[in-house]
Amino acid sequence: MIEVGFKLTRRYTLIVLSIYLPSLMLLAIGYSTLYVQVSLLEVRLVVALTTLLVLYTFFNQTSSSLPQTAYVKLIDIWFFFCTIFLFVIIILHVFVERFDDNDVTPIVSADGHAEFLKPTAERFTNLKKLISSGDRFLKTFRTFVGPVVLSIFFLAYLLAILA
């Protein structure tokens, strides 16, 4: 009688290098937009939205190469979290932008043309306060909220993988 044994293992290095590392890099790029000046909304939004688009495309490409199942896989949870986290960052940028929307005030004349009032000293002071409150809001999120949320998720995800 001849016995043959097989030991099946997963190639974790390939999965880490081809899925987790690139998605972590995209998450870091999106997170880094929280460090861009509040006055540069276009830069913050373009980078964050592009990162979200690339992550979504990466998720679709990865999902199409995996077997179709009726249940949610751990890799799906990973990508859902990354997508939701980047979406929250984009919403934060839009929310912070609402802090400094009072820099110029349009006045519509009788003939329908809009004229913009230049900021006065009082408006400039108010604008500085609003922008600094936006800076404080982003600083609070990037210093406390973001790292706590990321740490809790990474720990829970690691425990789920090892279970």
N, C-alpha and C positions, 0 to 999 in steps of 0.2 A: 504494500500500500504506500502511495506517495501523497504527501500533504503539501499543499502550496498555500502560503499565507501572503496576504496583501496588507500593506499598511498605507492607508490613504491619509494624506495630509494636505492642508491648504498652503498655497504659496503666499504667505502674508506679505512678504517683501514686495512682490509685484502689485498687490492690492494697495498697499500703503503708498508706493511710489507713483502709481498710475491714477489713483482716485483720491485718497485722503490728502496727500501733500499738495496737489494742484488746487483742490477745493479749499484747503487751509490758506494757501497763498491768495486766492481770490477773496476769501473772508478778510484777510489782513489788509488787502488793498481797499476793500469797502470800508473797513474799520478806520483806515488811515484818513479817510475823508473827514472824519470828526476833528482832525487836527488842522484842517485848512481854515483860513480866516473866514469869519462869518460874512464879510462883505463879498466874498467870491462864490455866490450861490451857483452860478453856471458851472464853475469848475467842480464844485462838490457834487452837484447833481449829475453832470455828465460822467464823471468817474464812477459814481455809485450805480447809476443806471446801466452803464456799460458792463460793470462787474456783475450785476444781477443778470443781465442778458447772457453773458458768457457762462455764468454758473448754470443757468437754465438750459442752455444748449449742451453743456457738459453733462448735466443730469439726464437729458433725453438720450444722448449718445451712450451713456453708461447703461441706462435702463434698457435700451434696445438690444444690448449685447448680453443681458442677463435673461434667464428663463422666465417666462410669464407665469405668475402665480396669482392666486386669489387672495393672498394675504399681503400685509405690508412687511417688507424686509427691513433689516437694520440699515442698509445703505439708503433706502427710501427715507427713513427717519433722519439720517444724516443730512441728505440733500434738502429735505423739508425745513429742517432747522436753519441751515445756511441761508436758504431762500428767504425764510421769514425774518431772520436777523438782518439781512441786507435790506429787506423791505422796511423794517422798522427804522433803520438808519436813514433811508430816503425820506420817510415820513418825518423824522426828526429834523432833517435839513429844511423841509418845507415849513414845518412848525416854527423853527427858529427864524426863518425868513420873515414870518409874520411879525416878529418883534420889531423890525426896522423898516416898515412900509410907510412911515410918515415923513420921509425926508423931503419930498416935494408934494405940493397939493395942486391938482389941476383945477382951474376955474374955466368954466365953459361960458363964452360970451354969447350975446344974443344971436350972432350969425352962425353959431355952432362950432367955432374954433376953440380949441382948448389952449389955455395958457398956463404955464407952470410957475408958481411962486418959488423964488429962490429961498433956500433955508435961511431963516433969521437966526440970530444968536440963540434965542430961546429954543427954536426947533433944533439947532445944532446940538445944544446941551441935552435935549430930550433924546435925540438920535444917539448920542454917545452913551446915554444911560441904557437905552434899549439894546444897542449892539453889545454892550458889556454884559447885559443880562442874558443875551443869546450866547455869548462866549462862556458865561458861567454855566448855563444850561448844558452846553455841549461838553464842557470840562467835567461837570458832574457825571454825565452819562459815560464819557470815555474813561473816567478815573474809577468810578465806583460801580455803576449799574452794569455796564458792558462786561467788565471782567468777572463780576459775580455770576451773571447769567451764563457766560461762556464756561466758567469753571464748573458750575453745577451741571450743565449739559454734558461737558466732556467727561466728567466723573461718572455720571449716570450712564453715558454711552459706553464707556470703558467697562463698567461693571456688567452691563448687558452683554457685551461681547465676550467677556470672560466667564459668564454664567453658563 
